[in-house]
Amino acid sequence: MTRVGVTAAACVLVLAFTGVIYKIGREHARTAAELAQELRTRLEMQHALDQAQEAVAVHRAHLRRAADERREIQTILNDLQQMEGRNAPLSTVLRATVERLYVK
């Protein structure tokens, strides 16, 4: 092989390696962009999940308060039903109010 042939072969090898390195670099850039997009998507999904969990916690707290209020109202209704039929004397303030409203 002559010196020109060796030089030409070396140039072909350098061009081949350059092409391979270029292709690997492009593949790496594409993969990096895909990973960045996946990360953004995951962060958005995590944010949505966090908001949903917060909404669930608020809703559960509201349901607990509503259940507490319902129990308090039921207790009051039970007390009123037990008092029904009893003729307890009115307090002086209530007696004065009744007299002003109904006795004239």
FITI-126118 format. One record per residue (C-alpha): residue number from 1; x negated, y negated, z negated. Coordinates in steps of 0.25 Angstrom, whole numbers. Layout:
! FITI-126118
{i:NUM&x:X&y:Y&z:Z} $
...
This chain:
! FITI-126118
{i:1&x:0&y:0&z:0} $
{i:2&x:-5&y:-14&z:3} $
{i:3&x:-6&y:-26&z:-5} $
{i:4&x:6&y:-32&z:2} $
{i:5&x:14&y:-19&z:0} $
{i:6&x:11&y:-19&z:-15} $
{i:7&x:14&y:-34&z:-16} $
{i:8&x:27&y:-32&z:-9} $
{i:9&x:31&y:-20&z:-18} $
{i:10&x:28&y:-28&z:-30} $
{i:11&x:37&y:-39&z:-25} $
{i:12&x:48&y:-30&z:-22} $
{i:13&x:46&y:-24&z:-37} $
{i:14&x:46&y:-38&z:-43} $
{i:15&x:59&y:-42&z:-35} $
{i:16&x:65&y:-29&z:-39} $
{i:17&x:62&y:-31&z:-54} $
{i:18&x:67&y:-46&z:-52} $
{i:19&x:80&y:-41&z:-46} $
{i:20&x:82&y:-31&z:-58} $
{i:21&x:78&y:-41&z:-68} $
{i:22&x:88&y:-51&z:-62} $
{i:23&x:99&y:-41&z:-61} $
{i:24&x:97&y:-37&z:-76} $
{i:25&x:97&y:-52&z:-80} $
{i:26&x:110&y:-54&z:-72} $
{i:27&x:116&y:-42&z:-79} $
{i:28&x:111&y:-47&z:-93} $
{i:29&x:118&y:-60&z:-90} $
{i:30&x:131&y:-54&z:-86} $
{i:31&x:131&y:-45&z:-98} $
{i:32&x:128&y:-57&z:-107} $
{i:33&x:139&y:-65&z:-101} $
{i:34&x:149&y:-53&z:-103} $
{i:35&x:144&y:-51&z:-118} $
{i:36&x:146&y:-66&z:-120} $
{i:37&x:160&y:-65&z:-115} $
{i:38&x:163&y:-53&z:-123} $
{i:39&x:158&y:-61&z:-136} $
{i:40&x:167&y:-73&z:-133} $
{i:41&x:179&y:-63&z:-131} $
{i:42&x:176&y:-56&z:-144} $
{i:43&x:175&y:-69&z:-151} $
{i:44&x:188&y:-74&z:-146} $
{i:45&x:195&y:-61&z:-150} $
{i:46&x:189&y:-62&z:-164} $
{i:47&x:194&y:-76&z:-165} $
{i:48&x:208&y:-71&z:-161} $
{i:49&x:207&y:-60&z:-170} $
{i:50&x:203&y:-69&z:-182} $
{i:51&x:215&y:-78&z:-179} $
{i:52&x:224&y:-66&z:-178} $
{i:53&x:219&y:-61&z:-192} $
{i:54&x:221&y:-75&z:-198} $
{i:55&x:235&y:-76&z:-193} $
{i:56&x:238&y:-62&z:-198} $
{i:57&x:233&y:-66&z:-212} $
{i:58&x:241&y:-79&z:-212} $
{i:59&x:253&y:-71&z:-208} $
{i:60&x:251&y:-61&z:-219} $
{i:61&x:250&y:-72&z:-229} $
{i:62&x:263&y:-78&z:-224} $
{i:63&x:270&y:-64&z:-225} $
{i:64&x:265&y:-63&z:-239} $
{i:65&x:270&y:-76&z:-243} $
{i:66&x:284&y:-73&z:-236} $
{i:67&x:285&y:-60&z:-244} $
{i:68&x:281&y:-67&z:-257} $
{i:69&x:292&y:-78&z:-254} $
{i:70&x:302&y:-67&z:-251} $
{i:71&x:299&y:-60&z:-264} $
{i:72&x:301&y:-73&z:-272} $
{i:73&x:314&y:-75&z:-265} $
{i:74&x:319&y:-61&z:-268} $
{i:75&x:315&y:-63&z:-282} $
{i:76&x:323&y:-76&z:-283} $
{i:77&x:335&y:-69&z:-276} $
{i:78&x:334&y:-58&z:-286} $
{i:79&x:334&y:-67&z:-298} $
{i:80&x:346&y:-75&z:-292} $
{i:81&x:354&y:-62&z:-290} $
{i:82&x:351&y:-58&z:-304} $
{i:83&x:356&y:-71&z:-309} $
{i:84&x:369&y:-70&z:-301} $
{i:85&x:381&y:-69&z:-310} $
{i:86&x:374&y:-75&z:-323} $
{i:87&x:379&y:-87&z:-328} $
{i:88&x:366&y:-94&z:-334} $
{i:89&x:368&y:-108&z:-339} $
{i:90&x:362&y:-119&z:-330} $
{i:91&x:351&y:-127&z:-334} $
{i:92&x:354&y:-142&z:-338} $
{i:93&x:349&y:-147&z:-325} $
{i:94&x:357&y:-137&z:-317} $
{i:95&x:369&y:-140&z:-326} $
{i:96&x:368&y:-155&z:-324} $
{i:97&x:366&y:-153&z:-309} $
{i:98&x:379&y:-144&z:-308} $
{i:99&x:387&y:-154&z:-316} $
{i:100&x:383&y:-166&z:-307} $
{i:101&x:386&y:-158&z:-294} $
{i:102&x:398&y:-150&z:-297} $
{i:103&x:405&y:-157&z:-310} $
{i:104&x:411&y:-170&z:-306} $
